[in-house]
Amino acid sequence: MKYIAIFIFLFAYGIAQGQTYPAGQEPDRVILNLTTDAQHTQAVNWRTTVAQAEGQIAQLRIENNSPDFQDSSLRVFKAKTTFFTDNEKRQSAYHAVELTELESGTVYNYRVGKEGAWSEWFQFKTADGTDQVSFIYLGDAQNDLRSRWTRVYRKALQTFPEADFVIHAGDLINRNNTDAEWGEWFYAGTGINSSYPQVMVPGNHEYFRDEEKKLTLDPHWQQQFNLPTNGVAGLEESNYYMDYGPLRIIALNTQVIMLDSAYRKAQAIWLENILKDNKQKWTIIVCHHPVYSTSKSRDNFQFSGLFQPLFEKYGVDLLLQGHDHTYARSPLPQKNEKKPVYLVSVSGPKMYEIDPQKDWMEKSAENTQLYQTITIDNNQLQFKTYTADGKCYDQFELNK
Ligand SMILES: [Fe+2]
């Protein structure tokens, strides 16, 4: 009887606490991140228990159809391991590897872990150096990820399995530094994050103020991702750029642009240099806060005031944004006009209303979960927006 009472108590306590996602003996949260040289390098990150931390490696081979993975082409990469204590005071080990000297346009197999505790073998493809690229863009996932975001993420990949990578425009989770929410985010991406390189910027929900009131990025971010560090000093992995085929992707950290004038100025100077030197045919900005808001009292003048003139001066093609929990797209630029197309989208279940006074939108939606696919082929960019059920909701083409 006593044991039954203890069991009922623990069961009820578990429900009240919500599901947690502790590290296991075998690798979890395996994720690829796009690098600045996607033709030849691939970043991988994963997690284990502390007890399993020693001797973690990645194995890699060029894909072939044999189930015998121990052939002579197998390469081994030693992981860089760091320890992390999450908000539930649990310690785990995170492991990072950069797979290098890869062949362009080639499918590879890899697995991570160590003897007796391996991940499955995954596949990924390196960039091929042509003037074609395609990818998926997702607005805020943020809330109730496992239950109500998973279907959207999976539908996006079913619609567009040929994507080269996936972009997330911030607010991946709701409560910063909440390991259980990151557990749900990774759960939704099971089999996707380990096969398609990921690109993400933080939103306001990945930030908090520490005891000295200093604006601080969720410590999970740099533990679990392996993003470029070529942005403003102090904003490593949240402000950066990378080139992929004919495309330059520029990630701006708009949370610090909104709330910190020093980082605002520093990112504007950095951005102007990146745009001035840009020889890529297409340029896309990924950022969380939108230049044009869809809702009342949510304009982001600290951002738009300083940055919008740069986007227009240097001919940025597209802004992929989030934050407003609606869908909205600006009109396409007229011939010889250097204006970007401004997009706001949302993939998760949290919804806001559109302010009818806002008249910048050519196409919009409320109360709808969405995902977007983008294909660039030399001088042409095709953009498609889909609703969660896989129906095309909006589309346009840009030509150079
Ligand atoms: Fe947000």
Residues whose N, C-alpha, C, O or C-beta is under 5 A from the ligand:
A	BS01	LIG	D171 G203 N204 H323
